[in-house]
């Protein structure tokens, strides 16, 4: 069963908050991650986290190409929908 957009949003928000060392409720879904000061090393780590968590491949430029949590959720949902169901 694929995660809901809310599940993905919560996961991303928690992961980004961890990297930024701020509470997750400080991360707004429509604010560019660069505005929070997400460093490139963490943006790259986020790519690996997304690939590990969801089993999809993403580009290393993920956080720049999809600069908000909302945009990232949309991409992840799109990629998950394109993955054939196991079974």
N, CA, C and O of each residue as an XYZ file, in Angstrom:
348
protein
N       0.838     -1.186      0.000
C       0.000      0.000      0.000
C       0.879      1.243      0.000
O       1.777      1.375      0.831
N       0.624      2.135     -0.915
C       1.416      3.357     -1.020
C       1.078      4.319      0.110
O      -0.058      4.366      0.582
N       2.074      5.084      0.536
C       1.807      6.080      1.573
C       0.915      7.194      1.021
O       0.942      7.496     -0.172
N       0.139      7.788      1.894
C      -0.704      8.913      1.492
C       0.165     10.156      1.338
O       1.283     10.198      1.851
N      -0.336     11.162      0.640
C       0.418     12.420      0.572
C       0.716     12.979      1.964
O       1.785     13.546      2.188
N      -0.218     12.822      2.893
C       0.018     13.317      4.261
C       1.146     12.536      4.932
O       1.965     13.115      5.646
N       1.189     11.221      4.703
C       2.279     10.407      5.260
C       3.629     10.882      4.733
O       4.588     11.031      5.490
N       3.689     11.115      3.431
C       4.940     11.569      2.812
C       5.314     12.947      3.328
O       6.479     13.202      3.631
N       4.342     13.831      3.431
C       4.594     15.182      3.927
C       5.133     15.150      5.352
O       6.088     15.855      5.676
N       4.527     14.341      6.189
C       4.979     14.230      7.578
C       6.390     13.678      7.639
O       7.230     14.188      8.380
N       6.655     12.632      6.856
C       7.997     12.038      6.843
C       9.042     13.054      6.389
O      10.086     13.207      7.022
N       8.750     13.751      5.281
C       9.683     14.752      4.764
C       9.905     15.876      5.773
O      11.040     16.285      6.018
N       8.826     16.365      6.347
C       8.928     17.457      7.310
C       9.787     17.041      8.500
O      10.641     17.805      8.949
N       9.566     15.850      9.002
C      10.362     15.363     10.133
C      11.830     15.222      9.762
O      12.711     15.577     10.545
N      12.091     14.705      8.567
C      13.481     14.515      8.123
C      14.190     15.864      7.948
O      15.331     16.032      8.379
N      13.511     16.813      7.320
C      14.095     18.143      7.100
C      14.311     18.852      8.430
O      15.344     19.488      8.638
N      13.350     18.745      9.318
C      13.488     19.359     10.646
C      14.691     18.770     11.387
O      15.416     19.490     12.074
N      14.895     17.471     11.246
C      16.052     16.821     11.865
C      17.351     17.439     11.348
O      18.238     17.781     12.129
N      17.454     17.579     10.027
C      18.668     18.152      9.442
C      18.878     19.605      9.857
O      20.010     20.035     10.075
N      17.801     20.350      9.963
C      17.904     21.772     10.318
C      17.967     21.993     11.831
O      18.205     23.107     12.296
N      17.751     20.922     12.584
C      17.749     20.987     14.045
C      16.717     21.979     14.563
O      17.002     22.817     15.419
N      15.504     21.859     14.015
C      14.370     22.681     14.454
C      13.171     21.756     14.656
O      13.150     20.651     14.115
N      12.171     22.193     15.429
C      10.957     21.380     15.554
C      10.252     21.272     14.201
O      10.274     22.209     13.403
N       9.632     20.130     13.954
C       8.991     19.904     12.650
C       7.856     20.891     12.381
O       7.536     21.155     11.222
N       7.240     21.445     13.437
C       6.162     22.407     13.192
C       6.683     23.766     12.734
O       5.901     24.674     12.455
N       8.014     23.904     12.657
C       8.611     25.125     12.103
C       8.796     25.046     10.586
O       9.201     26.024      9.958
N       8.504     23.893     10.004
C       8.676     23.691      8.562
C       7.315     23.817      7.880
O       6.426     22.991      8.090
N       7.165     24.848      7.071
C       5.914     25.052      6.332
C       6.018     24.346      4.985
O       7.076     24.376      4.356
N       4.939     23.712      4.531
C       5.008     22.938      3.291
C       5.207     23.766      2.032
O       5.595     23.228      0.995
N       4.947     25.071      2.107
C       5.045     25.900      0.908
C       6.218     26.884      0.936
O       6.286     27.787      0.103
N       7.128     26.717      1.875
C       8.306     27.591      1.970
C       9.499     26.851      1.376
O       9.712     25.672      1.655
N      10.268     27.552      0.561
C      11.438     26.939     -0.071
C      12.435     26.497      0.994
O      12.724     27.228      1.942
N      12.948     25.298      0.817
C      13.895     24.746      1.777
C      15.141     25.616      1.903
O      15.739     25.696      2.976
N      15.527     26.259      0.822
C      16.689     27.149      0.858
C      16.467     28.302      1.830
O      17.418     28.797      2.434
N      15.221     28.728      1.982
C      14.924     29.817      2.913
C      15.174     29.395      4.357
O      15.409     30.241      5.220
N      15.125     28.104      4.619
C      15.435     27.600      5.959
C      16.932     27.407      6.154
O      17.393     27.160      7.268
N      17.685     27.520      5.076
C      19.129     27.335      5.160
C      19.558     25.883      5.044
O      20.596     25.501      5.583
N      18.765     25.060      4.341
C      19.140     23.664      4.154
C      20.428     23.606      3.341
O      20.458     24.024      2.183
N      21.471     23.097      3.939
C      22.772     23.043      3.279
C      22.791     21.935      2.224
O      22.026     20.973      2.295
N      23.678     22.092      1.252
C      23.723     21.150      0.139
C      24.020     19.731      0.594
O      23.499     18.780      0.011
N      24.843     19.568      1.619
C      25.146     18.212      2.099
C      23.874     17.543      2.616
O      23.692     16.340      2.430
N      22.995     18.302      3.261
C      21.752     17.734      3.759
C      20.748     17.525      2.629
O      19.950     16.588      2.668
N      20.787     18.385      1.640
C      19.916     18.205      0.484
C      20.269     16.903     -0.235
O      19.385     16.176     -0.687
N      21.561     16.618     -0.337
C      21.993     15.351     -0.954
C      21.618     14.168     -0.075
O      21.188     13.129     -0.575
N      21.779     14.324      1.230
C      21.398     13.249      2.150
C      19.901     12.970      2.045
O      19.472     11.820      2.131
N      19.115     14.021      1.860
C      17.674     13.859      1.722
C      17.340     13.000      0.505
O      16.405     12.200      0.545
N      18.097     13.162     -0.569
C      17.899     12.326     -1.767
C      18.065     10.848     -1.412
O      17.236     10.015     -1.780
N      19.130     10.537     -0.703
C      19.365      9.163     -0.291
C      18.278      8.655      0.638
O      17.863      7.500      0.545
N      17.816      9.518      1.534
C      16.742      9.133      2.451
C      15.469      8.797      1.694
O      14.798      7.809      1.992
N      15.140      9.635      0.705
C      13.935      9.406     -0.096
C      14.057      8.073     -0.845
O      13.116      7.279     -0.876
N      15.219      7.843     -1.442
C      15.419      6.590     -2.182
C      15.309      5.382     -1.262
O      14.691      4.380     -1.621
N      15.907      5.475     -0.078
C      15.861      4.358      0.873
C      14.449      4.129      1.410
O      13.996      2.989      1.512
N      13.769      5.201      1.748
C      12.443      5.090      2.359
C      11.391      4.594      1.381
O      10.549      3.766      1.727
N      11.446      5.107      0.152
C      10.364      4.832     -0.800
C      10.753      3.921     -1.956
O       9.899      3.549     -2.761
N      12.031      3.556     -2.050
C      12.444      2.634     -3.092
C      12.337      3.203     -4.498
O      12.095      2.472     -5.458
N      12.519      4.507     -4.611
C      12.484      5.168     -5.919
C      13.793      5.905     -6.126
O      14.480      6.249     -5.164
N      14.133      6.146     -7.376
C      15.338      6.924     -7.666
C      14.964      8.380     -7.869
O      13.967      8.702     -8.516
N      15.783      9.252     -7.305
C      15.586     10.687     -7.488
C      16.923     11.322     -7.857
O      17.986     10.773     -7.569
N      16.853     12.466     -8.488
C      18.044     13.166     -8.924
C      18.728     13.834     -7.728
O      18.061     14.201     -6.760
N      20.048     13.993     -7.788
C      20.762     14.668     -6.705
C      20.340     16.135     -6.539
O      20.583     16.744     -5.497
N      19.717     16.684     -7.561
C      19.259     18.075     -7.508
C      17.829     18.188     -6.976
O      17.182     19.226     -7.116
N      17.355     17.116     -6.371
C      15.978     17.028     -5.887
C      15.509     18.276     -5.135
O      14.463     18.836     -5.464
N      16.261     18.710     -4.141
C      15.826     19.825     -3.291
C      15.825     21.162     -4.029
O      15.171     22.111     -3.597
N      16.552     21.237     -5.137
C      16.542     22.476     -5.919
C      15.455     22.422     -6.991
O      14.826     23.436     -7.295
N      15.242     21.256     -7.552
C      14.217     21.099     -8.585
C      12.811     21.128     -7.995
O      11.866     21.575     -8.645
N      12.684     20.655     -6.776
C      11.399     20.601     -6.059
C      11.646     21.247     -4.697
O      11.841     20.547     -3.704
N      11.638     22.588     -4.650
C      12.195     23.310     -3.501
C      11.329     23.398     -2.249
O      11.765     23.974     -1.253
N      10.119     22.849     -2.269
C       9.274     22.907     -1.073
C       8.824     21.492     -0.701
O       8.907     20.569     -1.512
N       8.355     21.338      0.518
C       7.813     20.034      0.928
C       6.655     19.654      0.013
O       6.549     18.500     -0.403
N       5.794     20.605     -0.301
C       4.654     20.331     -1.194
C       5.121     19.779     -2.535
O       4.574     18.796     -3.034
N       6.132     20.416     -3.115
C       6.645     19.979     -4.416
C       7.275     18.589     -4.314
O       7.100     17.752     -5.199
N       8.001     18.358     -3.234
C       8.622     17.049     -3.029
C       7.570     15.959     -2.870
O       7.716     14.868     -3.420
N       6.519     16.248     -2.124
C       5.441     15.273     -1.950
C       4.839     14.920     -3.304
O       4.597     13.749     -3.595
N       4.598     15.934     -4.132
C       4.036     15.690     -5.460
C       4.925     14.790     -6.293
O       4.439     13.866     -6.945
N       6.216     15.048     -6.277
C       7.155     14.218     -7.039
C       7.171     12.791     -6.516
O       7.093     11.841     -7.295
N       7.271     12.638     -5.216
C       7.337     11.297     -4.631
C       6.064     10.517     -4.944
O       6.131      9.342     -5.306
N       4.912     11.158     -4.809
C       3.650     10.484     -5.118
C       3.600     10.072     -6.597
O       3.139      8.981     -6.934
N       4.078     10.957     -7.462
C       4.105     10.656     -8.897
C       5.005      9.456     -9.186
O       4.636      8.559     -9.944
N       6.175      9.452     -8.580
C       7.129      8.340     -8.798
C       6.586      7.034     -8.218
O       6.734      5.974     -8.826
N       5.965      7.111     -7.056
C       5.401      5.904     -6.442
C       4.270      5.334     -7.298
O       4.121      4.116     -7.400
N       3.484      6.200     -7.905
C       2.377      5.757     -8.750
C       2.889      5.047     -9.995
O       2.195      4.203    -10.562
N       4.103      5.387    -10.421
C       4.678      4.796    -11.628
C       5.358      3.451    -11.361
O       5.711      2.732    -12.296
N       5.539      3.117    -10.075
C       6.201      1.857     -9.716
C       5.174      0.732     -9.748
O       4.127      0.837     -9.110
N       5.457     -0.334    -10.475
C       4.512     -1.463    -10.498
C       4.322     -2.047     -9.088
O       5.278     -2.160     -8.321
N       3.122     -2.400     -8.773
C       2.819     -2.972     -7.463
C       3.512     -4.330     -7.332
O       3.542     -5.121     -8.275
N       4.058     -4.577     -6.167
C       4.699     -5.871     -5.908
C       3.621     -6.921     -5.678
O       2.531     -6.621     -5.190
N       3.938     -8.119     -6.030
C       2.979     -9.169     -5.732
C       2.758    -10.041     -6.839
O       1.969    -10.980     -6.737
